[in-house]
């Protein structure tokens, strides 16, 4: 019974964290993305500012955000443009954009 309760709580936590993770389309300054290292395989540029993860993509890309423990926080396909994801908790996250993977610290 206790194991079932733990599984239910973890499942609800996962669902709530995915529901809370909403990407927004924004107009961000281009200079925000100049600090990121150039990656020839990257399908988009990424930056972290003020508890937001920003993604600038010239074409639609699939983006996945994981906690350092591997819990999926967000999975979506973003259209071309600049988008941001508000991060409520500080920590280390793994961002997968297409086939490129990066680690960020909030």
C-alpha positions as CSV (number, residue, x, y, z in Angstrom):
1,X,0.0,0.0,0.0
2,X,2.8,2.4,0.9
3,X,4.6,1.7,-2.4
4,X,1.4,2.4,-4.3
5,X,1.0,5.8,-2.5
6,X,4.6,6.7,-3.3
7,X,4.1,5.8,-7.0
8,X,0.9,7.9,-7.1
9,X,2.6,10.9,-5.5
10,X,5.6,10.7,-7.9
11,X,3.3,10.4,-10.9
12,X,1.2,13.4,-9.8
13,X,4.3,15.5,-9.2
14,X,5.6,14.6,-12.6
15,X,2.3,15.6,-14.2
16,X,2.1,18.9,-12.3
17,X,5.6,19.8,-13.2
18,X,5.0,19.2,-16.9
19,X,1.8,21.2,-16.7
20,X,3.5,24.1,-15.0
21,X,6.3,24.2,-17.7
22,X,5.0,26.5,-20.4
23,X,7.1,27.9,-23.2
24,X,6.4,31.5,-24.1
25,X,7.3,33.3,-27.4
26,X,9.3,36.5,-26.7
27,X,11.3,39.2,-28.4
28,X,14.7,38.9,-26.8
29,X,17.8,40.9,-27.8
30,X,20.1,39.1,-30.2
31,X,23.1,39.9,-28.0
32,X,21.7,37.5,-25.3
33,X,22.8,34.6,-27.5
34,X,26.3,35.7,-28.3
35,X,27.7,34.3,-25.1
36,X,26.9,30.7,-26.0
37,X,29.6,28.6,-27.7
38,X,29.0,27.8,-31.3
39,X,28.1,24.2,-31.9
40,X,27.9,23.1,-35.5
41,X,25.4,20.3,-34.7
42,X,23.1,22.6,-32.7
43,X,19.8,23.3,-34.3
44,X,19.2,26.3,-32.1
45,X,20.9,28.7,-29.7
46,X,20.3,28.7,-26.0
47,X,20.8,31.1,-23.1
48,X,19.9,31.3,-19.4
49,X,18.9,34.6,-17.8
50,X,16.9,35.5,-14.7
51,X,15.4,32.1,-14.1
52,X,14.4,31.6,-17.7
53,X,15.8,29.2,-20.4
54,X,15.8,31.0,-23.8
55,X,15.9,29.1,-27.1
56,X,16.4,30.8,-30.5
57,X,15.6,28.5,-33.4
58,X,15.7,29.3,-37.1
59,X,13.3,26.4,-37.7
60,X,11.0,24.2,-35.6
61,X,12.9,22.1,-33.1
62,X,12.1,19.5,-30.5
63,X,13.2,20.6,-27.0
64,X,13.3,18.4,-23.9
65,X,14.2,19.7,-20.4
66,X,15.2,17.3,-17.7
67,X,16.2,17.6,-14.0
68,X,19.7,16.4,-13.2
69,X,18.0,13.3,-11.8
70,X,16.4,12.6,-15.2
71,X,12.9,13.7,-14.5
72,X,11.3,15.1,-17.7
73,X,10.0,18.7,-17.0
74,X,9.1,19.8,-20.5
75,X,8.9,18.2,-23.9
76,X,7.6,20.2,-26.9
77,X,8.3,21.2,-30.5
78,X,8.9,24.9,-30.7
79,X,8.3,26.8,-33.9
80,X,10.9,29.1,-35.4
81,X,11.6,32.2,-33.2
82,X,12.7,33.0,-29.7
83,X,11.0,31.2,-26.8
84,X,11.5,31.1,-23.0
85,X,10.7,28.7,-20.3
86,X,10.3,30.0,-16.7
87,X,12.2,27.8,-14.2
88,X,10.7,28.0,-10.7
89,X,13.5,26.0,-9.0
90,X,17.2,26.7,-9.0
91,X,19.4,23.8,-10.0
92,X,21.1,21.9,-12.8
93,X,19.1,21.0,-15.8
94,X,19.8,19.0,-19.0
95,X,18.4,20.5,-22.2
96,X,18.1,18.4,-25.3
97,X,17.5,20.4,-28.5
98,X,17.1,18.0,-31.4
99,X,20.3,15.8,-31.2
100,X,22.3,18.3,-29.2
101,X,22.5,18.1,-25.4
102,X,23.6,20.7,-22.9
103,X,23.8,21.2,-19.1
104,X,22.6,24.5,-17.6
105,X,22.6,25.9,-14.1
106,X,19.8,28.2,-12.9
